[in-house]
Amino acid sequence: MPDRTLLRQLSKEELIDLLEDAAKNWLAHDGLWFLAAEEKFGMETAIELDRTAWEQFTVIEARRIMKRRGIEPGGGIPALKEALQFRLYARINEQEIIDIDERTIIFRMNTCRVQAARKRAGRPDFPCKSVGIVEYTNFARTIDPRIRTRCLVCPPDEHPEEYWCAWEFHLEEEQM
């Protein structure tokens, strides 16, 4: 276990800044890795590799959030709503959760650092839908296997100006 003495000396605000920097660094590494894979193997293979990595990473992230926050498996939509707010993305992207009813929410990514960086570099939108389907489906199922995920819109789909992607999460009825 690393020595936490230095971290304990930081203020709450400094720790929040450190967490945001760590999330930005993680995303920068992910993006640079992806660009290197895209350059060497092409977009299709890079996306396939990215999907494979996300299949595992999203489950690891969900389990760590659940452990840290004391979220029990099978907690339904309330557990998913809480967990979504503690993902690394939540520290660096603007997102919102819209309650439809007690069994359904819509999650929207209003700003996305990945897409913004691609725009600044003059690149087209990253076609992340196939990766997002794996990412959000596996994240939600880790929280509660009864949750079903449906992509409402995600690049390469056309999307409104207000958000990049939108996902519906619905808690299925238990089978008797």
C-alpha positions in Angstrom: 0.0 0.0 0.0 1.5 3.4 -1.0 2.1 6.0 1.7 -0.9 8.3 2.0 0.8 10.8 4.3 1.2 13.4 1.5 -2.4 13.0 0.4 -3.7 13.5 3.9 -1.9 16.8 4.1 -3.9 18.2 1.1 -7.0 20.2 1.4 -10.3 18.8 0.1 -10.1 21.3 -2.8 -6.6 20.1 -3.6 -7.7 16.5 -3.6 -10.6 17.3 -5.9 -8.2 19.0 -8.3 -5.9 16.0 -8.1 -8.8 13.6 -8.9 -9.8 15.8 -11.9 -6.2 15.8 -13.1 -6.0 12.0 -12.8 -9.2 11.6 -14.8 -7.8 14.0 -17.5 -4.5 12.1 -17.5 -6.4 8.7 -17.8 -8.4 10.1 -20.8 -5.3 11.6 -22.4 -3.6 8.2 -22.3 -6.6 6.4 -23.6 -6.9 8.9 -26.5 -3.2 8.7 -27.4 -3.3 4.9 -27.2 -6.3 4.9 -29.5 -4.7 7.3 -32.0 -1.6 5.2 -32.2 -3.7 2.1 -32.8 -5.7 3.9 -35.4 -2.6 5.1 -37.2 -1.0 1.7 -37.2 -4.0 -0.6 -37.8 -6.8 1.7 -39.1 -10.0 2.9 -37.5 -11.9 -0.4 -37.6 -9.3 -2.4 -35.8 -8.6 0.4 -33.3 -12.3 0.4 -32.4 -12.4 -3.4 -32.1 -9.4 -3.2 -29.7 -11.1 -0.3 -27.8 -14.3 -2.3 -27.4 -12.4 -5.3 -26.1 -10.6 -3.1 -23.5 -13.9 -1.5 -22.4 -15.6 -4.8 -21.9 -13.3 -5.4 -19.0 -12.5 -1.8 -17.8 -16.1 -0.8 -17.4 -16.8 -3.8 -15.1 -13.6 -3.1 -13.1 -14.7 0.6 -12.7 -18.2 -0.3 -11.7 -17.0 -2.9 -9.1 -14.6 -0.4 -7.6 -17.3 2.3 -7.4 -19.6 -0.2 -5.7 -17.0 -1.2 -3.2 -16.0 2.4 -2.4 -19.6 3.7 -2.1 -21.0 0.6 -0.4 -23.4 0.0 -3.3 -24.9 -3.5 -3.1 -25.3 -5.5 -6.2 -28.9 -5.5 -7.5 -29.6 -2.0 -6.3 -31.6 -1.1 -9.4 -31.9 2.4 -10.9 -30.9 4.3 -7.7 -27.6 2.3 -7.5 -26.9 3.0 -11.2 -27.6 6.7 -10.8 -25.2 6.9 -7.9 -22.5 4.9 -9.7 -22.7 6.9 -12.9 -21.9 10.0 -10.9 -18.6 8.5 -9.6 -17.2 7.3 -13.0 -14.0 9.0 -14.1 -15.9 10.6 -17.0 -18.1 12.3 -14.5 -15.1 14.4 -13.3 -14.3 15.8 -16.8 -17.5 15.7 -18.9 -20.8 17.4 -18.4 -23.5 14.8 -18.1 -27.1 14.6 -16.9 -29.5 12.0 -15.7 -33.2 12.4 -16.5 -35.7 10.4 -14.5 -38.4 9.0 -16.6 -40.0 6.8 -13.9 -38.9 4.6 -11.0 -37.6 2.0 -13.4 -36.2 4.1 -16.3 -33.6 6.9 -16.7 -32.0 8.6 -19.6 -28.3 9.4 -19.3 -26.9 12.1 -21.6 -23.3 13.2 -22.2 -23.7 16.9 -22.8 -20.0 17.7 -23.3 -17.4 15.1 -24.2 -13.7 15.8 -24.0 -13.0 13.1 -26.5 -15.2 14.7 -29.2 -14.0 18.2 -28.3 -10.4 17.2 -28.7 -11.1 15.6 -32.1 -12.9 18.8 -33.2 -9.9 20.9 -32.1 -7.6 18.6 -34.1 -9.9 18.9 -37.2 -10.9 15.2 -37.0 -14.4 14.0 -37.6 -16.6 12.8 -34.7 -15.3 9.6 -33.1 -17.8 6.9 -34.0 -18.0 5.6 -30.5 -21.5 3.9 -30.6 -20.3 0.3 -30.7 -17.8 1.0 -27.9 -20.5 2.8 -25.9 -22.9 -0.1 -26.2 -20.4 -2.4 -24.6 -19.3 0.2 -22.0 -22.7 1.2 -20.8 -24.3 -2.2 -21.0 -21.6 -3.9 -19.0 -21.4 -1.1 -16.5 -25.2 -1.2 -15.8 -25.3 -5.0 -15.7 -22.5 -5.0 -13.1 -24.5 -2.7 -10.9 -27.7 -4.8 -11.5 -28.0 -7.6 -14.0 -31.7 -6.7 -14.5 -30.9 -3.3 -16.0 -31.2 -3.2 -19.8 -29.3 -0.5 -21.8 -30.5 1.0 -25.0 -28.6 3.6 -27.1 -30.8 6.5 -28.1 -28.2 8.3 -30.0 -24.4 8.2 -30.2 -21.9 9.1 -33.0 -21.7 8.2 -35.8 -25.5 8.9 -35.4 -26.6 12.5 -35.9 -27.1 14.1 -32.5 -28.6 17.3 -31.2 -26.4 20.2 -30.3 -27.2 19.8 -26.6 -25.6 16.4 -26.2 -23.3 13.9 -27.8 -24.9 10.7 -26.8 -27.9 9.5 -24.8 -28.6 6.1 -23.2 -31.8 4.7 -21.7 -31.5 2.4 -18.7 -34.5 0.3 -17.8 -34.9 -2.1 -14.8 -36.7 -5.2 -16.1 -39.4 -6.9 -14.1 -38.2 -9.9 -12.1 -39.2 -13.2 -13.7 -41.2 -15.5 -11.4 
